[in-house]
Amino acid sequence: MASSSSDWLSKALGRVADFVERRAWWVLGLAIFATVISFSYAFMYLGINTNTTEMLAADVPFQEAREHYKKTFPQNADSILLVVEANTPEMAHVAVNTLDVRFRKEPEHIKSVYTPFGGSFFEHNALLYLDLQELQQLAESVAESKPFIDELMRERNLHGLFTMLSESYHKTHWVNESLLDSLFRRMAEGIQSSLAGLDYVLAWHSVILKQDIKDSRTRRFILVQPQLDYQKFLPAETALQAIRRIIQESAVLTIPGIRVRVTGEVALAHEELQVVSQRAGLSAILSLIMVCVTLTIAFHSWRLMVVTLLTLLVGLSLSAGFATVAVGQLNILSLAFAVLFIGLAVDYAIHLCLRYQELLGLGDEPFPAIRTSLQEVGPSLMLCAVTTGLGFYTFVPTNYTGMSELGLISGTSMFIGLVVSLTVLPAILLVFPSSKKDYRSPSSGQPLKSIYQFPIRHGKAIRWGTVVIFLGSVLLLPQASFDWNPHNLRDPHVESVQTMNDLLEDKTGATWSLTLLPSEDQVSDYVSRLGALESVDKVLTIQDFIPTQQFEKLIVLAELAGGIFPQRSDSDFPPSSPEQDSSLTAIQSFLTILEGHIQRAELNPDGNSAAQLRDAIRILVARFDNVDQELKRDLLERLDKSLLGSLPTDPMNGHASAMPMGSITQHDLPQELLERWVGKEGAYRLEVYPKKDLRSIKALEQFVNEVRSIAPEVTGLPVVYLDGGNEVAGAFKQALVSALLVIIVILAIVLRNIWDILLVILPLSLAAICLVGYTVILGLPFNYANVIALPLIFGLGADSGIHIVERMRRRPAECEAFLRSGTIRGVFFSSVTTMLSFSNLAYTSHVGIASMGQLLSLGILLTLIGCLVVLPAFLYRVNERVADTAA
């Protein structure tokens, strides 16, 4: 550092020390008051926002397009997606309908509920939505099964059903094993549902068709828009608790094979916020513990450890208060500012305390030792704070809001930490002074002596090795990659992420589509052009909810309704129910026959439909034996409705009004459906679905670029992820270059020596380039979270380099004596505490934060090696050349 500026700062810091000596108790009192106020304010008002799309500037084009879509179709935004899965379509239908009804009864927690292809409209017109070939196959199957149907229709009640099944093992001419297998599985589900109090509908058309069970039929979705309370730390917590309570109370989960999982934007953000907030607090606590242990080892004094810890807590509280005032809420990046502050601001206290210890060991009294420490170390600390703080501030001008807010908070916190270290720490030392007992001379044993001499003894090998490693890492730079997908940053073990990954695996996750909002006259043109693209699987519009080939289908349905199934009158429904005893007798008789059949056939009970039905009937009979007559009657009525409720109208569809009365137009579609596909101002919603798995960057780029070639204004998460990744990469480059330029300019102004500047930059440049090479070798890409590592390395590495070069210029010494100095010990222990603080982040289940902790820890380690091994080797080489030149 130039002598004039250093002398001026030393004098100013001497006056600061004199003021603190005269007003030590006032300084401590003011610090305590400010700490309490700041901590209380932050505790009450500082929030957290984990929405990664909001970590980018709102005025970029792709963000504006997404906001326009949300305003046009607000009911599609901020939703929770429930994925309902069952063994058969009927059970999925039962579960979805049950939950839909219950959700609509809780408007205080749920704003809206939408079940795709649910409701009376689709139940009434279900047959029109079958393919014509499938509908014709249904007609053929019904004709083949007419003997079975005629037998069933003679007595349409429980007694008739179980009596017919008992006779089925003797009348093989009108029934076959495959039909019974399909029927038995559904009857077992119907009995289980009735016992659980659920409304089940046995779909007789599925039985007759002997349909295979497909995911599209057994997996259903419910879209729930929750009431979000932004006054709470977790805005969706109350709504999600209500949703999970409703699921449990509905008893749908008591039926084997039914699973209800929760995902969607709101659920993903909620669980991510839970993971991040829980781990952030734990990381901060663990960081403090590790800092305390390291400081105790460094100082050999619990008193100085406590003083440093108190100084950190004061600075951390004031920084949290500033964050609350400046931004109001933390994002996924700025949430780590507490760990960053602990790891970085502790450096100031370490260097001051170690120099203070050295002076005590030399015989100084406490106050002169404090004053001299501030005058000698203070200028370097101020330069370090400027380089680190401005390094953080280079994040602020970027379009990456997450990085910008982190830069503002952390940059300011560096200056807060500096001020606290130069005022509060001396005040504590004056009020609670240390003695010479708090100083222990560094060990100078033979093992450590060889370590101290290592950079000089092997200087040439170190210098050449540095060159080779540097060039090798440079060759790897072009292979460095950026993971654009923020979904990959989330904890893969939580339910919402696992569910979304399952949906993405088979491409049923609607969130990965692209959305376009053309006018009505543009729809057909866009559909034809987009549908022809190589990367596009299909284009969905409101027109796709209108059945095709309706005229041909209505002819087939008319033949089915009039020729095969008997027409009913209102008096035919519901069918007459026999006496309870008659029904129970028929059920028990069939159970006996079924048990005999299973025993004779030696059927495997696992997965066998006959065994499943047997087990369900056994439970049913046991329930009958333990309830009174009224409950027995209610159970029989529910069972009758579950197994036969659809039969009197039409066995083909399994719903009470499945036969359409005429063709369907857009105006006939439900209003709830129309509102989700046609905006109030006439905009039509087009959903474009990809052919490939968009978790591949190449597939995503191809999909987005091809669609944009036709519709540049398209929006959707693929666009947000891709353009967001490009914005983050651009912000990263901008921050990296800016940080490097700012540091060089500051060093040039202060040091005014080209060799000193190069020596300071050497370890941090080497660490940064080697860190990039590490990401390539281990396949660890940069992402939204860990992208801050490189700019930070420049700021952190500069600090250590400044301390070493400044100490060497101020007090030239032999290598061993220099490496045993308080400055080197300060660099070592400050780097270790910083590295340990960051390492806590590496063990969180949140992938993004874990990768940030991993890269930061490794970066600090590389910087430490560069400062303590590489820098001395080059530094003393420069000194030798200077000496030779002088000679």
N, C-alpha and C positions, 0 to 999 in steps of 0.2 A: 504494500500500500504506500502511496506517495507520502513522503515525510510531512509535508505541510498539512495535508488533510488529516493524517493520522494524529499529528500533534494537536490540531484544533479539536478533534473528537475526543482525544484523551483529556484535554483540559475541561471540555464540556461534561464529560462523564465524571471527572473529579468533582465538579460542582454538584452534579446529581448525587454523588455519594455523600457530600457534605450536607446537602439538604435532607437526605434520608436519615443521616445520623441525628440531626436536630429534631426531626419530626417522625421518628420511627413508629411510635404508637399511633400517630395520626395516619400515617401511610397504611398501617395494618388495619386500623378501624375503617378507613375508606374502602380498602380492598374487601374486607368482610361484608360491608354494607352492599357494595356493588355486586359481589358474588351472590348474595342471597336474593337481591332483586332480579338479577339477570337469570339465575337458575329458576326462580319461581315463574318468571314471565315465559321462559322457554318451555318449562314443564306444562304450562297451561295452554300455550298457543302454537307451539311448533308442531306442524303436521308432517305426514309422509305421503308421497304420491309415487306409486311404483308403475304407473302407466308409461311404458316405454315410448309410445307414440307421442306423448306430451313432452318428452325430453328433447324434442326438436322444435325449432321455431315455428310458430303458428302461421306465419305469412309466406312460407314456401308453397309452391303451386300444389304439390300432392297433398299437403295438409289442408289447404283451402278446398280442394275437390272433395276430400273426405268429410269436411264439415258441412259442405253443401248437401251431400248425400244424407247426413244425419238430420239436417233440418227438413229435407224433403220427406224422409221416412223415419221420423223419430221413434216409432214403435219398434224398429229393427235395431236400435242402438242400445248399448249398456244393458245387455240381456244375459240371463243365465240359461244355459242349455242343459236340459235333463235328458240323459240317454237311458231309455227303458229297454231292457233286453229280456227275452223270455224264450222258453223252449218251443213254443208254437205261436202262430199269429194270434190265436184267440186269447192267449194269456197276455200277450203284449197289448192287445186291444183292451182287455179288462183293466190292466194296470194303468194305461194311459188315460182311459175314461175316468177311472176312480180318482186319480191324482188331479186331472183337469178340473173336475167338479169341486174338489176340496180346495184347490188353490184359489179358485174364484170366490170362495167364501171368506178370504182374508185380505180385503182391500187395504187394510192398514199396513200390511207388509208387502203386498204384491200389487203392482200397478196394472199389469195386463198379463193375460195367458193366451198362448196360441199353440194349438196342436196341428201340425201339418197333416192334411188329409183326415182330420178328425171332425166330429160333429154330425148332425142329422143329415146335412146335404150329401156328404160322401157316403154315409151309410145307406141312404135311400137310392143313390145312383151308383153304388159300388160296381155293379155288373157292367155298366157302360165303360168303366175304366179298365176292364180286362181287354187284352188283345183279342181281336176277332178270332184268331186261331184258338186261343185259350177258351174263349166262350163256346166255340163249336165243339171243342174237346169236352167241355162241361156237358153240353147237350148229349153227346155220345155216351159219356159215362153215366149220365142219369138214365138213359134208355137201357144201358146194360144192367144197371142196378135196380130196375123197376120192380122185380120180385121182392127185393129187400125193402124198397120204399113202400110198396103196397102192404107188406106185412107190418111195417112200422106204423103206417097211417091208420090201421084198423083200431088201435087203442093207443091214443097219443097221450100217455101218462106214464108215470114211473112203473106201475104194475105191468103195463103193456111192454115197455122197453126192456125190463129185466126178464120178463117171461119170454120175449122174442129172443133175447140173447141166450137164455138157457136152452132154447130149442135150436139155436144156430149150430150147435155141435152135432145135431142129428139131420139138419136139412142143408147139406152142403151145396145143394143145387142153386140156392139163391144167395149165397154169401161165400166169400173167400177170405183167406188168411190175411192178405194185405189190407183188405177193407176193415177187418176186425182190428188189426194192429193200429191203424190210423184212428179208429173209433175208441179203442181202449185207452190210448194215450190221452185223448181229449176228455174222456169221461173221468179219468183219474184226476186231471186238472180241475174239472168241474166240481168234483166232490171235495177236493182240497180247498177250492175257492169258497164253496158253500160253508164248509166248516170254519173258514176264516172270516165269514161274513161279507165276502166280496161278491159283486155281481159278475157272473161269468156267462158268456154266450158261446155255446158249442156251435162252430161253423160247419153245418152239415154239408155244404158244398165242398169244403176241403176234404171231408171224409170220403165223399163220393168220388171226387177227383183223385184221391190218394196223392195229394200234392206233396212234393218235397218241401222241406222247411228251408227257407232261404233267409239270409240276413236282412234283405230288404223288407221281409214280412215280419220277422221276429225282433227287429230293432226299430223302435219308434222314438220320436223326439217330441219334447215339449219345450217351447220357448217362453221363459218367464222373465218379465221385466220387473225388477224389484224396486221397492221404495228405498232409495239411498239416503242415509242420514250423514251429510258431510260435516256435521258438528262433532261427530265421533271420530276417533282415531281410525277405526275400521268401518267405513261407511256402509258396507254390505253385511256386516256381522249379524244384525238383528234379522234382516230378511233371510239370510242363509240359514240361521238357526230355525226360523219359522218353517222354511222349506224342508229341512231335515226332520223337524218335528212332525210335519204333516205326512211325510213319507213313512215315518215309523208308526204313526197313529192309524194310517190307512190300512195296515196289515198286509199290504201287497208283498212285503219282503218275507212274509211267513210261508209263502207258496214256493216250493222248490223250483228252481230254474229262473226265478225272476230276480233281476238285478237292476237297481236304479243308481246311476252315477251322475255326478254334477260337474259341469265344466262350462265353457263359455268365457267371454271377455271379463265379466264381473267376477266370476269364481276364480279365474286364473289370477287376476290382479289381487283379489282378496288373500288367497293362499300365498302368493308371492310376498305380499306385504307382511303377512304373519311370519313367514320364514325369515325375511330380511330383518324385521324389527326385533324379533327374538334373538337372532344371532348377533345383531349390531350391539345390543346391550351387553351380551355375554362377551363379545370380542373386546369391547371397551374395558370391561372388568378384568378379563384375562390379560389385556395389554398392561393395565395398571399393575397387576400382580407381577408380571414378568419384568416390568420396568423396575419395580421395587427390589426384586431379587438381583437384577443386574446392577442396580445402583449400590446395593449393599456390598456386592463383590467389588465394584469399582472403587467405592469410597472407603471400604472397611470401617464404615461409621453409620450406625443407624440414625444418628442425629441428622447428618447431611442427607441421608435418604429421605427422611420425613420432611425436611425442608424442601427438597426438590419435589416431592409428591404434593405438598401443599401448594407450591408454586404452580404446578401443572393443573391442579383442580381449580385454582382461581382463574387461570387463563382459559381453561376449557369451559367454565361456566360463562365467562364474558364472551367467548366465541359463540357459544350456543345462543346467548341473548342477541348478539349481532345477527346471527343467521335468522332468528325469528323476525327481527325487524326488517332485514334486507330482502328476504325471499319468502318467509312465512311457512314454507314447507320444504322438506328434503326430498330429493329424488333418489333413484337407485344408486347413483354415483356419490352425490353429496352426503348421503347417509353415512359414508365412511369417513367423514371429516374428523370425527372424534378420534378414531384410530390414527389418522394422519397427523392430527395435532399432537397427540401423545408421543408418537414416534419422532416427530420433527422438532417440536418446541422443547422437548427434554434436552436437546443438544445444547441449548443456550445455558441451561442450569448446570449441565455436566461440565462444560468447559470452565464456567465461572467457579464452580465448587472445587474442581481439580486444581486450578491455579491458586485458589484460596488455600487449599491444603498444602500445596508446595511452599507458599509463603509462610504459613504457620510453621512448617518444618524448618524453614530457614531462620526462624526466630522472631518473625513479625508478630505484633499484637493484632487482635481481631479486626479493629477498624482499619488500621493501615493496610492490613492484608486485603480487606474488602475493597478499599479505595484503589489499591494498586491493581487488583484483579479486574475491576471495571475499566481502569485506564489502559491496561495492556491487552485484555481479551475483548473488551467491549467493542472497539472499532471493527475487529474481525467479525464479531457476532452481528453487528449492524449491517456489514456488507453481506453476510450470509442471509440475513433476513430480507435484504433488498433483492438479492438474486433469487431466493426461493419464492418470496412474495410476488415479485414481478413475473417469475416463471409461471406461477398460478394465474396471475392476471392475464397472461396471454391467452388463457382459455375463454375469457369474457367476451371478446368480439365475435366469437364463432356462432354459427347457426345451431350448434348442438347445445340446446338449453341445459341439458344435464351437465355437460362439461363446463358451460359458462357459469352456472350457479356454484359448482364445486370450486371453480377458480376464484370467484368472488369471496366465498366464505373462507376457503383455506388460505388464500392470499392475505386477507385481512387478519385471519387468526395468527399468521406468522408474526405480524407486527404487534398484535396483542400479546403474544407469548414473549416477544422481545422486551416490550415495555414492562411486563410483569416481572421478567427475570432481572431487569436492571433496577427495579424499584422495590417490589415486594420481597424478592429473595434476599437482598441486602438488609431490608428492615427486619426480617425474621432472624437473620444471622446476628443482627445487632441486639435484638431483644433477647434472643437465646444464643449467646455466643458460644463458639466452639473453642477448644483448647488444642494444644500441641498433641494431646492424646488422640485427636481425630485425624492425625496424619501418620501414615505408614509409608516409609520409603519403598519404591518399587523394587522388587526382587532383582538381584543381579547375578543369580546363580549361573553356572556354566550352561545348562540347557537353554535358559533364556538369552544368554549372551550370544549363543550361536544363532538364535532366531533374530536378534537385533542386527547381527552382521550379515544375515542372509542376502538382503537386497544389494549390498555392495560386493560381497564375495562372489556372488553369482550374477553380477550386474549385466555382463555381456550376454549370458544365456537368456536372462530375463528380457533384455531388449530385443534380441532376435526372436525369441519365442512370442513376444508381443506382436511383432511385425507379422509373423506367420499366422497367428490366430486372427489378427485384424484382417488380413487379406482373405483368409478362409471365410470369415463371417461376411465380408463384403460380397463374396461370390454367392452367398445364400440369400442376400437381401431381395433379389427379384422374385424369390419363391415364397416370400412372406404373404400371408393371406388374411382376409378379414371375413369373419362370420357375420353376415348381414341379419341373421334371423334371431331376434330377441327371445323367441320361444325357446331356443336352445340354451338360454341362460338360466331358465327356471329350474327349480328343484324337481328332478325327474321322478321322485318318489311320492309326491302328493297326488291325490285322486284326480284333481282337475287336469294336471299335466298328463298323467297316464291315460286318462280317457281321451284327451285330445290327440295324443299320439296314436291311440288305437284307431280313431276316426281317420287320421291322416294316412295311416297305413293302408286302409282299403278305400281311400279317397271319398269317404262319405262325409267329411267335415266341410260344411258349407262355408266356413270362415275363410277358406282358401280360394274362393272364387273371386272374379273381378266383376265390378258393377258398372253399368253404363245407364245413363238417364236420357234417352232420346225422346223426341216427340212421337206421337202415334204414327204419323206418316213415314217416319224413318225406321220403324221397328223391323219390318220385313226385310228391308235392304241390309240392315246390320246383321240380322239373323243369318241370312244367306252368306254374306261375306265372312263373318266371323266363324261360322260353322265350317267353312272350307279350309280354315287354317290348320296346319299340321299339328300344332300344339293344343288345339281346342278339342275337348271331348264332346261337349254339347253346349247349347245356348238356351237358357230357360226364360220364358216370358209368361205373361198372364194367359196367352193363347194356349199354352201347353196344359192348362187346367181344363180345357174344353175337350171332351172325348173325340177321338177321330172315328170315322166310318160308323157314325151313329145310325144311319139308315139301315145298314146291313145288320148291325147288332140288335136293333129294335125288332127286326124280323125274327131273328133267332130267339130273342127273349119272349116274343109273342107266342111262338110255337111251344116253348118250354112251359109258359104259364097256362096255355090253354089245352095242350095235348097230353102232358104227362102228369102234372100235379093237379089234384082236385081243387076246384075253386071253393073258397070258404065264404061263409056269411059271417056277420058280426056275432051271431049266436054260436058260431063254432069256436070262438076264442074268448077266454082261455079254455082249453080242453077240460072236460070233466075229470076231477080227481077221485080216485077210489078211496075207500077207507084206509086209514093209516095202517091197520093190521095187514090189509091186503098188500100194500106196497112193501111193508117190512118183510112179509113172508116171501115175496118175489125176490127181494134183494138178498135175503139170507139163502134162498134156494140157489140163486145164481152163484153166490159165493162158494157154496159147497161144490157145485159143478166145476167152477173155475179152479178151485184148489185141487180137485181130482185131476183135471186136465193138466195142470202144471206139474203135478207129481208124476203122472204117467209119461208125459213128454220129457221129463227131466230138464226143464227149462232153466237157463241161467237167470237168477233173480236180478242180476245187474243189467240194467238197461232194457229189460224185457217188458213190453207193454202189458202183458197179462199179469205179470208179477206186480207191476206198478198199480194196476187197477185192483188187484187182490188186497194189497196193503192199504189202499185208500178206503176200500169197503170195510175192511176190518176196523179201521179207526172210526168210520161212520157208525158201524153197528155198536162199537163200544160207547160212542157218544149217546146213541139212543138209549142205552141201558142206564145212563147216568143223568138224564134230564127228565123233567116232568112232561105231561101231555101237551101243554101249550108250547113249550120250547121245541118239543118233538114235531109238532105240527108246523111251526115256523121254519124249522130246518128242512122238512120235506117240501114245503112250498118253495123255498129258495132253491133246493136241489132240482125240483121239477122245472123251475124257470131256467136254471143254468143249463140243464141237459136237453130240454125240449121247448124252451121258450121261442126259439126261432122256427121250429118245425111246422106249426100250423099255417104260417104264412107262406114260407118258401124254403125248403131245405137247401136250396142252391146257395144262399148267401149268408145265412147265419144271423140276419138282422130282420127286425119285425116289418120293415117296409123296403125291401131290397129291389123291387121291380119298378124301374123307371116308367113314368107315364108319357114321356115325350123327349124330344131332343133338347140339348142344353146349349145356350148361348152365353156370351160374356156377361150379359145383364142378369142371368140366372145364378151366377156364382155368388157365394156368401159375401156380404159387405166387408167382413173382417179380412177375407182373403184379398178382395179388390183393393182395400186400403194399403195393403202391404206390397202391391205391385203397380198401382196407378196412383200418382201423386195428385194432390188437390189442384195443382196448377197445370195438370195434364201431362206431366212427365211419366214415361213408362220405364219400369225397372227391368233391365236385362241382366241376368246372371250368367257369366261365362265361366265354364268349368274346364280345368286342365286335364289332359290325358296322363301326364306324368306326375310323379311325386315331387311336389314343389319344395321339399326339404333339400333337394339338390339345387345348388346355385345355378348350374347351367340350365336346368329345366325351368327354373323360375325366370331367368333372364330371357330365355327364348319365348316363354309364354307371355310375359309382360311386353316385350318388344314387338312381338307379332301382333298382339291385340292393339297396342298403341299405334301401330302403323295404319290401322283402320280407324281407331277411336282414341285420339290423343288424350281426351279428357276422362278416360276410364279411371276408376278408383277401386279401393279394396286393400286388404292387408298385404297381398303380394306387392302392390305398388308402394305401400307405406314401408314395407321391409326393405325393398330394393333401393328406393330413392332415399330412405332414411339411412341405409348403410352407406350410400354414396356421400350423403351430407356429413355423416360422422367421419368417414375417411378423409373428406376434405377438411373438416374441422381439426382432425388430428394432425394433418400435414401443416395446416396453418399454425396451430399451437406449437408444433415441434420446431418449425423454422423460426417463429417469433421468439420462442424461449431461448433458442440458441443465439439469435441476433442480440436479444436484450442482454443476455449474460455476457456476450463478447463486448458489447458497448460499455457495460458497467465496469467490467474488468479493465478495459482499455482506459477508461476515465480515472479509475482508482489506482491501478497498479502501474500504468504508464511504462510497461516493460514488455516487449513482445515475447521474450522467453518465459517470463512469469505467466503471461496469458496462456501461452501454449501448454505450459506445464499444468496449469489449473484445468484446462479443457481436456488434456490427455486422458486421465482416468475415466471421466464421465463419457467421453466419446467412445472409448474402448468398451465400457460397460454397456452402453446403449446398442452398439453394433453387435456385440456378442449376445445380447439379450434377444435381438431379432433372429440371430442364427439359431438360438436355443428353441424359439417357437417353431422354426422350420424343422429342425431335427426331431423334435418330439411331437410334431403335428398339432401344436396348440395355437390356433389362430387368434388374432386380435378380435375383440368384440366390443360391444357398446360400453362395457365396464372396464376391461383391462387396457383399453386404448390410451388411458391417461398415464400408463407406466413410463413410456419413453420421455415425454416432456418433464415428468417429475424427476426422472433419473438425472436430467441435466441440472435441475435446480439443486438436488440433493448432492450430487457428485461435486458440483461447484463449491458447495460449503466446505466439504472436507479438503478439497484442493486448496482453497483459500487459507484455511487454518495452517496447513503444512507449509505452503510457500511463504506465508507471512511470518511464521515462526522461524523458518530457515533464514529469511532475509533479515529479521530483527535480531536473532541470536545464532549466528553461524556456529556450528559445532561439529565434532566428529560424528560419524554415522551412528555409532552405538549410543552415545550420549543423546543424540537427537531423537532416536527411536525410543529411548527410555523416558523422554520428557512428558510433562503433563499434557502437552498439545497432542502428541500421538496417542496417549492413553485416552484423551478426550475424544479424538476421532474414532478410536476403536470402540469405546463403550457407547458413544452416541450412535454409531452405526449399528452396533449389536442391539441396542434397545429399539432402534427404529425397525430393524429387520424382524425382531421378535414381535413387535407390535403388528407389523403387516402380516406376519406368518399366521396370526390368529384368524385372519380373514380367509386363509387358504383352506381352512377346515370346515367352512360352512357348507351346507347342502345346496346353497344357491350357486349354480355353476358360474355365473358371471362374477359375483363377488369373490368366489374361491379363486378364479383365474386371475383376478386383479391382485389378490393377496399373494398368489404364487409368483407372478411376474415382478411385483414390487419387492418381495423378499429376495428373489434371485438378483434383481437389479442392484439392490443395496449391497448384497454379498459381492457381486462383481465390482461395484464401485469401491468397496473396502479393500479388495485385493489390488485394485488399480492404484489406490492411494497409498497403501502400506507396503506394497511390493514393487509395482511398476514405477510409480512416481519417484520414490527414492533412488531407484536405479538410474533413471533419466536425470533426476535433479542433481545428483552428485557427479554425473557425467558432464553436465553443463558447467558445474562449478570447476571441475578439473580443466575443462577447456578455457574457461575464463582465467584460471590461475596460470595455465600454460601461456596464454596470450599476454598476460601481465608480466610474466617472467621474460 
